[in-house]
Amino acid sequence: VQEEFSMILAFARNDTLQAAISLMFP
């Protein structure tokens, strides 16, 4: 279960990172 949670967390961080990048570089 912890592995699955880590994957979800990684996906969430990746989404946040991509959102920040797309905001910085429209």
PyMOL commands that set and color helices and strands:
alter all, ss='L'
color gray80, all
select helices_A, chain A and resi 2-24
alter helices_A, ss='H'
color red, helices_A
deselect
rebuild
show_as cartoon
